[in-house]
Every structure is written in C-alpha cells, then in structure tokens.
Amino acid sequence: MCDPVTEADPELPQAAADVPVGYTPYAEARAPHVVPAHGPIWLVSFVCLLIAANVGTILMSRLVDSNPGALLALSSRNRHLVLTVPSDLGWPAWAAIGGARIALSAIVCHLLGRAYGDLALRWFWRYLGMPPEQVTKFETGFAKAEWFVVPFFVGSNIVWVLSGAAKTTWKRLLPMAILGIAGRLVVLWWLARQFESQLRSVIDFTTDYQLYFIIGGIAIVALTQVRNFRSGR
C-alpha cells in the first residue's frame, strides 16, 4: 500500500493529486490504472443492484408476507433475511434466493473494483457516504486479515470492491465467500426460528400499516441518499 497523499506531487498522476488528505488509495498511485472495455458493464450492474435494494427497502412491508422471494431477490439485507424466515418459502428456497442475491452483489462489486481500482473506492467515499477514514480502515483491515474480513463481512459491498482493487483471485476468494454466505444464512435462520412468534407479530404489524411503512421507506431512502451525497462532497 502506498503512503497517504498529503500534498500534490507533480510526478504523480492528476487523479492521485486530487485524493483527499488522509486517504490511502489501495492501488499504487504511480501506476496509472487502465479501465477495461467491460468496466461500464459492472458499473451499470452495480447501479441496478443499488436501485433494487432501495426498492426492496421501500416495499418491504408489502412484500415480506405476500412475496418474500421477491423481497430477497431485490435485497438480501440481514433484516430482510430474518423477516422472511417465518414465511412459506421454506429453507431451500429461502437459502437459494438469499444466497444467490448476496453472491451476485459480491461478484459485481469485486469486478467493479477490479475494473476501476482506486477510482471505485473513491466513488464509495464520495457518493455512498464512505468517509476517507473508514475507507482507510477497511483497506488496512482487509490487507491484514483478508481471510477473516471476507467471510465475516460477506454482505459488504466495500469489502468486495476492495478485493477487486487488490486483484485478489477467485481461487482464494471462493472458499471464503462460500463459508461466509453459508455461515450467515445458517445463523440468521436459526436466530429467526428462536424468535419466530415475535417476528410474526412484527410482520403482521407492518402488513396492517404497510402504507405508512412504504412512505417511511421512501423517506429513509431519500434522506440516506441526500446524507451520503452531502457527506461525500
């Protein structure tokens, strides 16, 4: 990893000189990164997944009971995984849809990081509300404990972008991804089963007042995007 950039260096590329103070890019600043021709595919794919996740957040109260499979396909956040356990999906379908959605995000984010390198990390800082200190922390943690970070944070987009920027091979990532996804699904399924009656009450409540939850979901998504944009300026 290169040293933090503290001032513009005429010998560095312009992109490196524009990096905020205290931000440590994962890619070497002195090695200009060439975006491959397929790079825009992963960028568009990521935007589509982000939109789908926001739609899932907005429609959670509507889909959680009536169409839990669609909810998981839109977004397999932990709360959606837990809330869909008491549904009639059953373990095989629940695990297949949830696991596939997590894996899809992982693949897209990894290839996005591989295609755009340090630029992709800076996008996360600027447009997704990732402060430079947090990005640097993730970089350091990833470099030192990749074997632990990937399985434990298997649902984290930034971890997979980091793995792509670091050019970590799929031969190394695949066992960690399988372990992380399988472990997450097993733990969340077991926990949800222990509190199934309470979850059922939550689902019934959100279904009864789903219009309010949909409006609240829209407000949360809008405010989150505004906050992320402002914090990344």
Secondary structure, DSSP 8 states (H G I E B T S, - for coil): ------S--TTS-HHHHTS-TT---SS-TTS-----TTHHHHHHHHHHHHHHHHHHHHHHHHHHHH-HHHHHHH---HHHHHHTTTSSS-HHHHHHHHHHHHHHHHHHHHHHHHHHTHHHHHHHHHHS---HHHHHHHHHHHHH-HHHHHHHTTT-HHHHHHHHHTT--HHHHHHHHHHHHHHHHHHHHHHHHHTHHHHHHHHHHHHHTHHHHHHHHHHHHHHHHHHHHHHT-
